[in-house]
């Protein structure tokens, strides 16, 4: 059975956008596009209504492109338990209210026992301190812990089983 990935909003955003003039962002966009073309077929991908909502915002043309990318990816429902867990993660990880969707993405990945949360959000998700705090909390509470990774971390390993 293929490993599962919850794809957070930065992934379709990087896939749909023009190449950035910022060299770091451009490199991440290129890595994301390579992963999308070469690696995504080795995984079962999922998104949620939170990803759809975020992808649908902003510039209409870019929103159309982002939504087209994720159109055929199955949706994981956001339920009350996800909302409660997201609130806990916001407090635990110091996620501001303006970034509440980051906690939702994390809570969905935990609730649905997803193998990987794929993101370029290195402020609130793919960050060493976040990973450590999450590990300690989830272990202490008997919760599943997804691996929070960037496309770069999943690139080139087709021998997954």
C-alpha positions as CSV (number, residue, x, y, z in Angstrom):
1,X,0.0,0.0,0.0
2,X,1.3,3.5,-0.9
3,X,2.2,5.9,1.9
4,X,-0.2,8.8,2.5
5,X,0.4,12.5,2.1
6,X,-1.6,15.4,3.3
7,X,-0.7,18.2,0.9
8,X,-0.7,21.6,2.6
9,X,-1.5,24.7,0.6
10,X,2.1,25.8,-0.1
11,X,2.5,22.8,-2.5
12,X,-0.2,23.7,-5.0
13,X,0.7,27.4,-4.6
14,X,4.3,26.7,-5.6
15,X,3.2,24.5,-8.5
16,X,0.8,27.1,-9.9
17,X,2.9,30.3,-9.4
18,X,5.4,31.9,-11.7
19,X,9.0,31.3,-10.8
20,X,10.0,33.7,-8.0
21,X,12.8,36.2,-8.3
22,X,13.9,35.2,-4.8
23,X,16.5,32.5,-5.3
24,X,15.4,30.4,-2.3
25,X,11.8,30.4,-3.2
26,X,12.6,29.7,-6.9
27,X,14.6,26.7,-5.8
28,X,11.7,25.4,-3.6
29,X,9.3,25.9,-6.5
30,X,11.6,23.9,-8.8
31,X,12.0,21.1,-6.3
32,X,8.2,21.1,-5.8
33,X,7.6,20.8,-9.6
34,X,10.2,18.0,-9.9
35,X,8.6,16.1,-6.9
36,X,5.1,16.6,-8.5
37,X,6.2,15.2,-11.8
38,X,8.5,12.4,-10.6
39,X,7.4,11.3,-7.2
40,X,3.7,12.0,-6.4
41,X,2.5,8.8,-8.0
42,X,4.3,6.9,-5.3
43,X,1.8,8.2,-2.7
44,X,-1.9,8.5,-1.9
45,X,-2.5,12.3,-1.8
46,X,-5.1,14.1,0.3
47,X,-6.2,17.6,0.9
48,X,-9.0,19.2,3.0
49,X,-11.6,21.9,2.7
50,X,-9.0,24.2,4.4
51,X,-6.6,23.6,1.5
52,X,-9.5,24.3,-1.0
53,X,-10.4,27.5,0.8
54,X,-6.8,28.8,0.9
55,X,-6.2,27.8,-2.7
56,X,-9.4,29.6,-3.8
57,X,-8.3,33.0,-2.3
58,X,-6.3,35.8,-3.8
59,X,-5.7,36.4,-7.5
60,X,-8.5,34.8,-9.5
61,X,-6.2,33.3,-12.2
62,X,-3.7,31.9,-9.7
63,X,-6.6,30.5,-7.6
64,X,-8.0,28.8,-10.7
65,X,-4.6,27.2,-11.4
66,X,-4.2,26.1,-7.7
67,X,-7.7,24.6,-7.6
68,X,-7.1,22.8,-10.9
69,X,-4.0,21.1,-9.5
70,X,-5.9,19.7,-6.5
71,X,-9.3,19.0,-8.2
72,X,-9.0,15.2,-8.3
73,X,-7.3,14.8,-4.9
74,X,-9.6,13.3,-2.2
75,X,-10.8,15.5,0.6
76,X,-10.5,14.6,4.3
77,X,-13.4,16.0,6.3
78,X,-12.8,18.6,9.0
79,X,-14.8,17.5,12.1
80,X,-15.2,18.8,15.7
81,X,-12.3,16.6,16.9
82,X,-10.0,18.2,14.3
83,X,-11.0,21.6,15.5
84,X,-10.4,20.8,19.1
85,X,-6.9,19.4,18.3
86,X,-6.1,22.3,16.1
87,X,-6.8,24.7,19.1
88,X,-4.5,22.6,21.2
89,X,-1.7,22.8,18.6
90,X,-2.2,26.5,18.2
91,X,-1.5,27.0,21.9
92,X,1.3,24.4,22.1
93,X,3.2,25.6,19.0
94,X,2.5,29.3,19.4
95,X,0.6,29.5,16.1
96,X,-1.1,32.9,15.8
97,X,-4.8,33.2,15.1
98,X,-4.0,34.6,11.7
99,X,-2.3,31.3,10.8
100,X,-5.0,29.0,12.3
101,X,-5.2,27.0,9.1
102,X,-1.6,25.7,9.8
103,X,-2.9,24.1,13.0
104,X,-5.9,22.6,11.0
105,X,-3.5,21.0,8.5
106,X,-1.6,19.5,11.3
107,X,-4.6,18.3,13.2
108,X,-6.1,16.7,10.1
109,X,-2.8,14.8,9.4
110,X,-2.9,13.5,13.0
111,X,-6.6,12.6,13.1
112,X,-6.5,10.7,9.8
113,X,-3.1,9.0,10.6
114,X,-1.5,10.4,7.5
115,X,2.1,9.3,7.0
116,X,3.5,12.7,5.7
117,X,2.4,16.3,5.9
118,X,3.9,17.9,2.8
119,X,4.6,21.6,3.2
120,X,7.0,24.5,2.5
121,X,5.7,26.3,5.6
122,X,8.9,26.3,7.6
123,X,7.6,28.8,10.1
124,X,4.8,26.9,11.7
125,X,5.1,23.3,10.4
126,X,8.4,22.1,8.9
127,X,10.5,23.6,11.7
128,X,12.7,21.7,14.1
129,X,11.2,23.2,17.2
130,X,7.7,22.5,15.9
131,X,8.6,18.9,15.2
132,X,10.1,18.4,18.6
133,X,7.2,20.0,20.5
134,X,4.7,18.0,18.4
135,X,6.6,14.8,19.0
136,X,6.7,15.2,22.7
137,X,3.0,16.2,22.9
138,X,1.7,13.4,20.6
139,X,3.8,10.7,22.3
140,X,2.6,11.8,25.7
141,X,-1.0,11.7,24.5
142,X,-0.8,8.5,22.4
143,X,-1.5,10.4,19.2
144,X,-0.3,9.5,15.7
145,X,2.5,11.7,14.4
146,X,2.9,12.4,10.8
147,X,6.3,13.2,9.4
148,X,6.3,16.9,8.5
149,X,8.4,17.1,5.3
150,X,9.2,19.3,2.3
151,X,9.2,17.9,-1.2
152,X,13.0,18.0,-1.1
153,X,12.9,15.4,1.7
154,X,10.8,13.0,-0.3
155,X,12.6,13.4,-3.6
156,X,14.3,10.5,-5.3
157,X,13.3,7.6,-3.0
158,X,11.1,5.4,-5.1
159,X,11.9,2.3,-3.0
160,X,9.2,3.1,-0.4
161,X,7.3,0.2,1.2
